Amino acid sequence: MAAASPAASLGFLFLTGNSIMAIRKSRGDAAAVSFVVVSYLSLLLLSYCLRWFETAHPGSSSRDRARLGVWLTTTLLTVLFTWRVAALMPWPMASGVCFMGGSTLAGGFYALFLLPS
């Protein structure tokens, strides 16, 4: 795979610094630290899967596996952020947030796997 662009490297440097600051700020709160760590690792994995998808030959099984990896990591991130936001809302709004998260997952699945390319 090709080397990351300077903008991508700068973005991940910022993400890493921001994640470290969030972990330091949430000392003692295991749920908050876990959320930051899992989100950070998921974003790294998503970046890897996207790069893998972009470099794979169209129609290859490698591209299909990368597509699955992209969908699974975006699903994980959507579930994480939906859970985190919904926890802060009253139940009617939380159900709306969950509906939007589920719609995003369904739309992503349709776009990646069912939509003719």
N, CA, C and O atoms as a GROMACS GRO file, in nm:
protein
  468
    1MET      N    1   0.083  -0.117   0.000
    1MET     CA    2   0.000   0.000   0.000
    1MET      C    3   0.088   0.124   0.000
    1MET      O    4   0.199   0.124   0.053
    2ALA      N    5   0.037   0.228  -0.059
    2ALA     CA    6   0.111   0.353  -0.069
    2ALA      C    7   0.116   0.422   0.066
    2ALA      O    8   0.036   0.396   0.155
    3ALA      N    9   0.214   0.512   0.079
    3ALA     CA   10   0.228   0.587   0.204
    3ALA      C   11   0.112   0.686   0.218
    3ALA      O   12   0.054   0.730   0.119
    4ALA      N   13   0.081   0.718   0.341
    4ALA     CA   14  -0.029   0.811   0.368
    4ALA      C   15   0.011   0.952   0.324
    4ALA      O   16   0.128   0.988   0.327
    5SER      N   17  -0.088   1.029   0.283
    5SER     CA   18  -0.063   1.166   0.242
    5SER      C   19  -0.029   1.251   0.365
    5SER      O   20  -0.060   1.213   0.477
    6PRO      N   21   0.037   1.365   0.343
    6PRO     CA   22   0.068   1.452   0.457
    6PRO      C   23  -0.058   1.497   0.532
    6PRO      O   24  -0.056   1.507   0.654
    7ALA      N   25  -0.167   1.523   0.460
    7ALA     CA   26  -0.291   1.564   0.527
    7ALA      C   27  -0.345   1.451   0.614
    7ALA      O   28  -0.391   1.477   0.726
    8ALA      N   29  -0.340   1.328   0.566
    8ALA     CA   30  -0.387   1.214   0.645
    8ALA      C   31  -0.298   1.194   0.767
    8ALA      O   32  -0.348   1.166   0.876
    9SER      N   33  -0.168   1.208   0.750
    9SER     CA   34  -0.076   1.193   0.863
    9SER      C   35  -0.101   1.301   0.968
    9SER      O   36  -0.100   1.272   1.087
   10LEU      N   37  -0.123   1.423   0.923
   10LEU     CA   38  -0.153   1.532   1.015
   10LEU      C   39  -0.286   1.507   1.088
   10LEU      O   40  -0.298   1.532   1.207
   11GLY      N   41  -0.385   1.457   1.014
   11GLY     CA   42  -0.514   1.425   1.074
   11GLY      C   43  -0.502   1.318   1.181
   11GLY      O   44  -0.564   1.329   1.287
   12PHE      N   45  -0.424   1.214   1.154
   12PHE     CA   46  -0.407   1.109   1.254
   12PHE      C   47  -0.322   1.155   1.372
   12PHE      O   48  -0.341   1.108   1.484
   13LEU      N   49  -0.229   1.246   1.349
   13LEU     CA   50  -0.154   1.304   1.459
   13LEU      C   51  -0.249   1.384   1.550
   13LEU      O   52  -0.240   1.374   1.672
   14PHE      N   53  -0.337   1.461   1.490
   14PHE     CA   54  -0.436   1.537   1.566
   14PHE      C   55  -0.530   1.443   1.641
   14PHE      O   56  -0.560   1.464   1.758
   15LEU      N   57  -0.577   1.338   1.573
   15LEU     CA   58  -0.666   1.240   1.636
   15LEU      C   59  -0.598   1.172   1.754
   15LEU      O   60  -0.660   1.153   1.859
   16THR      N   61  -0.473   1.136   1.739
   16THR     CA   62  -0.398   1.071   1.846
   16THR      C   63  -0.384   1.165   1.966
   16THR      O   64  -0.407   1.125   2.080
   17GLY      N   65  -0.345   1.289   1.939
   17GLY     CA   66  -0.331   1.386   2.047
   17GLY      C   67  -0.463   1.412   2.118
   17GLY      O   68  -0.468   1.420   2.241
   18ASN      N   69  -0.569   1.424   2.041
   18ASN     CA   70  -0.701   1.448   2.099
   18ASN      C   71  -0.746   1.327   2.182
   18ASN      O   72  -0.805   1.344   2.289
   19SER      N   73  -0.718   1.208   2.135
   19SER     CA   74  -0.754   1.086   2.209
   19SER      C   75  -0.676   1.077   2.340
   19SER      O   76  -0.732   1.039   2.443
   20ILE      N   77  -0.549   1.111   2.336
   20ILE     CA   78  -0.467   1.109   2.458
   20ILE      C   79  -0.521   1.209   2.560
   20ILE      O   80  -0.531   1.179   2.679
   21MET      N   81  -0.556   1.328   2.513
   21MET     CA   82  -0.612   1.429   2.604
   21MET      C   83  -0.746   1.383   2.662
   21MET      O   84  -0.773   1.406   2.780
   22ALA      N   85  -0.829   1.318   2.581
   22ALA     CA   86  -0.958   1.269   2.630
   22ALA      C   87  -0.939   1.160   2.734
   22ALA      O   88  -1.012   1.155   2.833
   23ILE      N   89  -0.841   1.074   2.714
   23ILE     CA   90  -0.814   0.968   2.811
   23ILE      C   91  -0.763   1.027   2.941
   23ILE      O   92  -0.804   0.985   3.049
   24ARG      N   93  -0.674   1.125   2.932
   24ARG     CA   94  -0.621   1.189   3.054
   24ARG      C   95  -0.731   1.261   3.129
   24ARG      O   96  -0.734   1.259   3.252
   25LYS      N   97  -0.823   1.325   3.056
   25LYS     CA   98  -0.931   1.400   3.120
   25LYS      C   99  -1.031   1.307   3.189
   25LYS      O  100  -1.092   1.345   3.289
   26SER      N  101  -1.047   1.187   3.137
   26SER     CA  102  -1.147   1.095   3.192
   26SER      C  103  -1.085   0.989   3.282
   26SER      O  104  -1.138   0.878   3.293
   27ARG      N  105  -0.976   1.022   3.347
   27ARG     CA  106  -0.913   0.926   3.440
   27ARG      C  107  -1.014   0.880   3.544
   27ARG      O  108  -1.088   0.960   3.599
   28GLY      N  109  -1.016   0.752   3.569
   28GLY     CA  110  -1.107   0.697   3.667
   28GLY      C  111  -1.241   0.653   3.611
   28GLY      O  112  -1.315   0.581   3.678
   29ASP      N  113  -1.274   0.696   3.490
   29ASP     CA  114  -1.401   0.657   3.427
   29ASP      C  115  -1.371   0.553   3.320
   29ASP      O  116  -1.338   0.587   3.206
   30ALA      N  117  -1.382   0.428   3.357
   30ALA     CA  118  -1.344   0.318   3.266
   30ALA      C  119  -1.429   0.318   3.140
   30ALA      O  120  -1.378   0.286   3.032
   31ALA      N  121  -1.557   0.353   3.150
   31ALA     CA  122  -1.643   0.353   3.032
   31ALA      C  123  -1.599   0.460   2.933
   31ALA      O  124  -1.599   0.436   2.812
   32ALA      N  125  -1.561   0.578   2.982
   32ALA     CA  126  -1.518   0.686   2.894
   32ALA      C  127  -1.385   0.651   2.827
   32ALA      O  128  -1.366   0.674   2.707
   33VAL      N  129  -1.293   0.595   2.904
   33VAL     CA  130  -1.164   0.554   2.848
   33VAL      C  131  -1.183   0.446   2.743
   33VAL      O  132  -1.122   0.450   2.637
   34SER      N  133  -1.268   0.348   2.772
   34SER     CA  134  -1.296   0.241   2.676
   34SER      C  135  -1.356   0.297   2.548
   34SER      O  136  -1.320   0.255   2.439
   35PHE      N  137  -1.449   0.391   2.562
   35PHE     CA  138  -1.511   0.453   2.446
   35PHE      C  139  -1.406   0.521   2.358
   35PHE      O  140  -1.408   0.505   2.236
   36VAL      N  141  -1.316   0.597   2.418
   36VAL     CA  142  -1.213   0.668   2.342
   36VAL      C  143  -1.120   0.568   2.274
   36VAL      O  144  -1.088   0.584   2.157
   37VAL      N  145  -1.076   0.466   2.346
   37VAL     CA  146  -0.981   0.369   2.290
   37VAL      C  147  -1.045   0.290   2.176
   37VAL      O  148  -0.983   0.273   2.070
   38VAL      N  149  -1.167   0.242   2.196
   38VAL     CA  150  -1.233   0.163   2.091
   38VAL      C  151  -1.262   0.252   1.969
   38VAL      O  152  -1.247   0.207   1.855
   39SER      N  153  -1.304   0.375   1.991
   39SER     CA  154  -1.329   0.466   1.880
   39SER      C  155  -1.201   0.494   1.802
   39SER      O  156  -1.201   0.493   1.679
   40TYR      N  157  -1.092   0.519   1.873
   40TYR     CA  158  -0.963   0.546   1.809
   40TYR      C  159  -0.917   0.426   1.725
   40TYR      O  160  -0.878   0.441   1.609
   41LEU      N  161  -0.921   0.308   1.786
   41LEU     CA  162  -0.878   0.189   1.713
   41LEU      C  163  -0.969   0.160   1.594
   41LEU      O  164  -0.922   0.114   1.489
   42SER      N  165  -1.098   0.186   1.609
   42SER     CA  166  -1.191   0.165   1.497
   42SER      C  167  -1.162   0.261   1.383
   42SER      O  168  -1.171   0.222   1.266
   43LEU      N  169  -1.129   0.385   1.414
   43LEU     CA  170  -1.094   0.481   1.309
   43LEU      C  171  -0.966   0.441   1.236
   43LEU      O  172  -0.955   0.457   1.115
   44LEU      N  173  -0.868   0.388   1.312
   44LEU     CA  174  -0.746   0.339   1.247
   44LEU      C  175  -0.778   0.221   1.155
   44LEU      O  176  -0.727   0.215   1.042
   45LEU      N  177  -0.860   0.130   1.203
   45LEU     CA  178  -0.898   0.015   1.122
   45LEU      C  179  -0.978   0.057   0.999
   45LEU      O  180  -0.960   0.001   0.891
   46LEU      N  181  -1.067   0.154   1.016
   46LEU     CA  182  -1.144   0.205   0.903
   46LEU      C  183  -1.052   0.266   0.798
   46LEU      O  184  -1.070   0.243   0.678
   47SER      N  185  -0.954   0.342   0.842
   47SER     CA  186  -0.859   0.401   0.748
   47SER      C  187  -0.783   0.292   0.671
   47SER      O  188  -0.764   0.303   0.550
   48TYR      N  189  -0.742   0.189   0.742
   48TYR     CA  190  -0.672   0.077   0.677
   48TYR      C  191  -0.762   0.008   0.575
   48TYR      O  192  -0.720  -0.020   0.463
   49CYS      N  193  -0.887  -0.019   0.614
   49CYS     CA  194  -0.979  -0.088   0.523
   49CYS      C  195  -1.012  -0.003   0.400
   49CYS      O  196  -1.025  -0.055   0.290
   50LEU      N  197  -1.026   0.127   0.420
   50LEU     CA  198  -1.052   0.216   0.306
   50LEU      C  199  -0.934   0.217   0.210
   50LEU      O  200  -0.952   0.216   0.088
   51ARG      N  201  -0.813   0.221   0.264
   51ARG     CA  202  -0.693   0.218   0.179
   51ARG      C  203  -0.685   0.086   0.104
   51ARG      O  204  -0.650   0.083  -0.014
   52TRP      N  205  -0.718  -0.023   0.174
   52TRP     CA  206  -0.718  -0.157   0.114
   52TRP      C  207  -0.822  -0.162   0.002
   52TRP      O  208  -0.794  -0.215  -0.106
   53PHE      N  209  -0.940  -0.107   0.027
   53PHE     CA  210  -1.047  -0.105  -0.074
   53PHE      C  211  -1.004  -0.024  -0.197
   53PHE      O  212  -1.028  -0.067  -0.310
   54GLU      N  213  -0.942   0.091  -0.175
   54GLU     CA  214  -0.902   0.177  -0.286
   54GLU      C  215  -0.793   0.115  -0.372
   54GLU      O  216  -0.788   0.139  -0.493
   55THR      N  217  -0.706   0.036  -0.312
   55THR     CA  218  -0.594  -0.021  -0.388
   55THR      C  219  -0.626  -0.158  -0.449
   55THR      O  220  -0.552  -0.205  -0.536
   56ALA      N  221  -0.734  -0.220  -0.406
   56ALA     CA  222  -0.770  -0.352  -0.460
   56ALA      C  223  -0.826  -0.338  -0.601
   56ALA      O  224  -0.888  -0.238  -0.635
   57HIS      N  225  -0.804  -0.440  -0.681
   57HIS     CA  226  -0.856  -0.440  -0.818
   57HIS      C  227  -1.008  -0.460  -0.816
   57HIS      O  228  -1.059  -0.542  -0.741
   58PRO      N  229  -1.079  -0.384  -0.900
   58PRO     CA  230  -1.225  -0.400  -0.906
   58PRO      C  231  -1.264  -0.544  -0.938
   58PRO      O  232  -1.207  -0.608  -1.027
   59GLY      N  233  -1.363  -0.594  -0.864
   59GLY     CA  234  -1.412  -0.729  -0.886
   59GLY      C  235  -1.334  -0.838  -0.815
   59GLY      O  236  -1.372  -0.954  -0.821
   60SER      N  237  -1.224  -0.802  -0.747
   60SER     CA  238  -1.144  -0.905  -0.680
   60SER      C  239  -1.205  -0.940  -0.544
   60SER      O  240  -1.281  -0.863  -0.486
   61SER      N  241  -1.169  -1.058  -0.496
   61SER     CA  242  -1.219  -1.100  -0.364
   61SER      C  243  -1.156  -1.014  -0.254
   61SER      O  244  -1.216  -0.994  -0.149
   62SER      N  245  -1.038  -0.962  -0.279
   62SER     CA  246  -0.973  -0.873  -0.183
   62SER      C  247  -1.054  -0.746  -0.165
   62SER      O  248  -1.068  -0.695  -0.054
   63ARG      N  249  -1.108  -0.695  -0.275
   63ARG     CA  250  -1.191  -0.574  -0.268
   63ARG      C  251  -1.321  -0.602  -0.192
   63ARG      O  252  -1.369  -0.517  -0.118
   64ASP      N  253  -1.377  -0.720  -0.210
   64ASP     CA  254  -1.499  -0.758  -0.138
   64ASP      C  255  -1.474  -0.768   0.012
   64ASP      O  256  -1.556  -0.726   0.092
   65ARG      N  257  -1.359  -0.825   0.050
   65ARG     CA  258  -1.324  -0.834   0.192
   65ARG      C  259  -1.301  -0.696   0.251
   65ARG      O  260  -1.340  -0.668   0.364
   66ALA      N  261  -1.237  -0.608   0.174
   66ALA     CA  262  -1.214  -0.471   0.221
   66ALA      C  263  -1.347  -0.398   0.237
   66ALA      O  264  -1.366  -0.323   0.332
   67ARG      N  265  -1.439  -0.420   0.144
   67ARG     CA  266  -1.572  -0.359   0.152
   67ARG      C  267  -1.643  -0.404   0.280
   67ARG      O  268  -1.705  -0.324   0.349
   68LEU      N  269  -1.634  -0.532   0.311
   68LEU     CA  270  -1.693  -0.584   0.434
   68LEU      C  271  -1.628  -0.520   0.556
   68LEU      O  272  -1.696  -0.484   0.652
   69GLY      N  273  -1.495  -0.505   0.553
   69GLY     CA  274  -1.424  -0.441   0.663
   69GLY      C  275  -1.468  -0.296   0.682
   69GLY      O  276  -1.483  -0.250   0.795
   70VAL      N  277  -1.487  -0.225   0.572
   70VAL     CA  278  -1.534  -0.086   0.579
   70VAL      C  279  -1.672  -0.082   0.644
   70VAL      O  280  -1.697  -0.001   0.733
   71TRP      N  281  -1.762  -0.170   0.599
   71TRP     CA  282  -1.897  -0.166   0.654
   71TRP      C  283  -1.898  -0.205   0.802
   71TRP      O  284  -1.969  -0.144   0.882
   72LEU      N  285  -1.820  -0.305   0.840
   72LEU     CA  286  -1.817  -0.348   0.980
   72LEU      C  287  -1.760  -0.239   1.072
   72LEU      O  288  -1.811  -0.217   1.181
   73THR      N  289  -1.653  -0.173   1.028
   73THR     CA  290  -1.596  -0.068   1.113
   73THR      C  291  -1.686   0.054   1.120
   73THR      O  292  -1.698   0.116   1.225
   74THR      N  293  -1.752   0.090   1.010
   74THR     CA  294  -1.845   0.202   1.017
   74THR      C  295  -1.967   0.166   1.102
   74THR      O  296  -2.023   0.251   1.171
   75THR      N  297  -2.006   0.040   1.097
   75THR     CA  298  -2.116  -0.006   1.183
   75THR      C  299  -2.078   0.006   1.330
   75THR      O  300  -2.156   0.055   1.411
   76LEU      N  301  -1.958  -0.039   1.363
   76LEU     CA  302  -1.912  -0.028   1.501
   76LEU      C  303  -1.909   0.118   1.546
   76LEU      O  304  -1.955   0.149   1.656
   77LEU      N  305  -1.856   0.206   1.463
   77LEU     CA  306  -1.850   0.348   1.500
   77LEU      C  307  -1.988   0.409   1.513
   77LEU      O  308  -2.013   0.489   1.604
   78THR      N  309  -2.079   0.373   1.424
   78THR     CA  310  -2.216   0.426   1.432
   78THR      C  311  -2.284   0.379   1.560
   78THR      O  312  -2.350   0.458   1.627
   79VAL      N  313  -2.268   0.252   1.594
   79VAL     CA  314  -2.328   0.199   1.716
   79VAL      C  315  -2.268   0.267   1.839
   79VAL      O  316  -2.341   0.303   1.932
   80LEU      N  317  -2.136   0.284   1.841
   80LEU     CA  318  -2.072   0.349   1.954
   80LEU      C  319  -2.123   0.491   1.975
   80LEU      O  320  -2.159   0.529   2.087
   81PHE      N  321  -2.126   0.570   1.868
   81PHE     CA  322  -2.166   0.709   1.882
   81PHE      C  323  -2.316   0.721   1.906
   81PHE      O  324  -2.360   0.811   1.978
   82THR      N  325  -2.396   0.633   1.847
   82THR     CA  326  -2.540   0.634   1.874
   82THR      C  327  -2.566   0.603   2.020
   82THR      O  328  -2.647   0.670   2.085
   83TRP      N  329  -2.500   0.502   2.073
   83TRP     CA  330  -2.516   0.464   2.213
   83TRP      C  331  -2.476   0.580   2.304
   83TRP      O  332  -2.545   0.609   2.402
   84ARG      N  333  -2.365   0.645   2.271
   84ARG     CA  334  -2.313   0.754   2.355
   84ARG      C  335  -2.407   0.875   2.353
   84ARG      O  336  -2.434   0.934   2.458
   85VAL      N  337  -2.458   0.912   2.236
   85VAL     CA  338  -2.548   1.026   2.226
   85VAL      C  339  -2.684   0.994   2.285
   85VAL      O  340  -2.741   1.077   2.356
   86ALA      N  341  -2.737   0.877   2.256
   86ALA     CA  342  -2.869   0.839   2.306
   86ALA      C  343  -2.872   0.835   2.459
   86ALA      O  344  -2.976   0.861   2.520
   87ALA      N  345  -2.760   0.804   2.522
   87ALA     CA  346  -2.753   0.799   2.668
   87ALA      C  347  -2.772   0.937   2.730
   87ALA      O  348  -2.808   0.948   2.848
   88LEU      N  349  -2.748   1.042   2.654
   88LEU     CA  350  -2.759   1.179   2.705
   88LEU      C  351  -2.897   1.241   2.682
   88LEU      O  352  -2.924   1.351   2.730
   89MET      N  353  -2.983   1.171   2.609
   89MET     CA  354  -3.111   1.227   2.568
   89MET      C  355  -3.227   1.164   2.646
   89MET      O  356  -3.215   1.053   2.697
   90PRO      N  357  -3.339   1.238   2.654
   90PRO     CA  358  -3.460   1.174   2.706
   90PRO      C  359  -3.506   1.066   2.606
   90PRO      O  360  -3.471   1.072   2.488
   91TRP      N  361  -3.584   0.969   2.655
   91TRP     CA  362  -3.613   0.852   2.572
   91TRP      C  363  -3.678   0.883   2.438
   91TRP      O  364  -3.646   0.813   2.342
   92PRO      N  365  -3.769   0.982   2.422
   92PRO     CA  366  -3.824   1.003   2.288
   92PRO      C  367  -3.717   1.048   2.187
   92PRO      O  368  -3.718   1.006   2.072
   93MET      N  369  -3.627   1.133   2.232
   93MET     CA  370  -3.519   1.178   2.144
   93MET      C  371  -3.416   1.066   2.123
   93MET      O  372  -3.360   1.053   2.014
   94ALA      N  373  -3.393   0.987   2.227
   94ALA     CA  374  -3.298   0.876   2.215
   94ALA      C  375  -3.348   0.775   2.113
   94ALA      O  376  -3.269   0.718   2.038
   95SER      N  377  -3.480   0.752   2.110
   95SER     CA  378  -3.533   0.658   2.011
   95SER      C  379  -3.515   0.714   1.870
   95SER      O  380  -3.491   0.639   1.775
   96GLY      N  381  -3.526   0.846   1.855
   96GLY     CA  382  -3.500   0.908   1.724
   96GLY      C  383  -3.355   0.895   1.684
   96GLY      O  384  -3.325   0.869   1.567
   97VAL      N  385  -3.264   0.912   1.779
   97VAL     CA  386  -3.121   0.896   1.751
   97VAL      C  387  -3.093   0.752   1.710
   97VAL      O  388  -3.018   0.728   1.616
   98CYS      N  389  -3.153   0.656   1.779
   98CYS     CA  390  -3.135   0.514   1.744
   98CYS      C  391  -3.193   0.484   1.606
   98CYS      O  392  -3.134   0.407   1.529
   99PHE      N  393  -3.307   0.544   1.574
   99PHE     CA  394  -3.366   0.525   1.441
   99PHE      C  395  -3.273   0.580   1.333
   99PHE      O  396  -3.253   0.515   1.230
  100MET      N  397  -3.216   0.698   1.356
  100MET     CA  398  -3.124   0.755   1.257
  100MET      C  399  -2.998   0.670   1.242
  100MET      O  400  -2.949   0.651   1.131
  101GLY      N  401  -2.946   0.618   1.355
  101GLY     CA  402  -2.830   0.530   1.347
  101GLY      C  403  -2.861   0.403   1.270
  101GLY      O  404  -2.781   0.360   1.186
  102GLY      N  405  -2.977   0.343   1.297
  102GLY     CA  406  -3.017   0.222   1.223
  102GLY      C  407  -3.038   0.250   1.075
  102GLY      O  408  -3.003   0.168   0.990
  103SER      N  409  -3.095   0.366   1.044
  103SER     CA  410  -3.115   0.404   0.903
  103SER      C  411  -2.981   0.421   0.833
  103SER      O  412  -2.965   0.384   0.716
  104THR      N  413  -2.885   0.479   0.904
  104THR     CA  414  -2.751   0.496   0.847
  104THR      C  415  -2.686   0.361   0.818
  104THR      O  416  -2.624   0.342   0.714
  105LEU      N  417  -2.702   0.268   0.910
  105LEU     CA  418  -2.646   0.134   0.889
  105LEU      C  419  -2.712   0.064   0.771
  105LEU      O  420  -2.644   0.002   0.688
  106ALA      N  421  -2.844   0.074   0.763
  106ALA     CA  422  -2.916   0.010   0.652
  106ALA      C  423  -2.878   0.074   0.519
  106ALA      O  424  -2.858   0.004   0.420
  107GLY      N  425  -2.867   0.207   0.517
  107GLY     CA  426  -2.828   0.276   0.395
  107GLY      C  427  -2.687   0.242   0.352
  107GLY      O  428  -2.660   0.226   0.233
  108GLY      N  429  -2.597   0.231   0.448
  108GLY     CA  430  -2.459   0.192   0.417
  108GLY      C  431  -2.452   0.051   0.362
  108GLY      O  432  -2.377   0.024   0.268
  109PHE      N  433  -2.530  -0.040   0.420
  109PHE     CA  434  -2.532  -0.177   0.371
  109PHE      C  435  -2.585  -0.180   0.228
  109PHE      O  436  -2.530  -0.249   0.142
  110TYR      N  437  -2.692  -0.105   0.204
  110TYR     CA  438  -2.749  -0.100   0.069
  110TYR      C  439  -2.648  -0.044  -0.030
  110TYR      O  440  -2.629  -0.099  -0.139
  111ALA      N  441  -2.582   0.066   0.007
  111ALA     CA  442  -2.488   0.130  -0.085
  111ALA      C  443  -2.366   0.043  -0.112
  111ALA      O  444  -2.315   0.041  -0.225
  112LEU      N  445  -2.319  -0.030  -0.012
  112LEU     CA  446  -2.196  -0.109  -0.031
  112LEU      C  447  -2.220  -0.246  -0.090
  112LEU      O  448  -2.133  -0.299  -0.160
  113PHE      N  449  -2.336  -0.306  -0.064
  113PHE     CA  450  -2.354  -0.446  -0.104
  113PHE      C  451  -2.468  -0.470  -0.204
  113PHE      O  452  -2.459  -0.564  -0.283
  114LEU      N  453  -2.572  -0.390  -0.202
  114LEU     CA  454  -2.689  -0.418  -0.284
  114LEU      C  455  -2.701  -0.327  -0.407
  114LEU      O  456  -2.756  -0.368  -0.509
  115LEU      N  457  -2.651  -0.206  -0.397
  115LEU     CA  458  -2.660  -0.112  -0.508
  115LEU      C  459  -2.570  -0.157  -0.622
  115LEU      O  460  -2.452  -0.185  -0.601
  116PRO      N  461  -2.625  -0.164  -0.743
  116PRO     CA  462  -2.540  -0.204  -0.856
  116PRO      C  463  -2.426  -0.103  -0.875
  116PRO      O  464  -2.448   0.018  -0.871
  117SER      N  465  -2.306  -0.156  -0.897
  117SER     CA  466  -2.192  -0.065  -0.915
  117SER      C  467  -2.158  -0.036  -1.057
  117SER      O  468  -2.064   0.039  -1.083
   0.00000   0.00000   0.00000
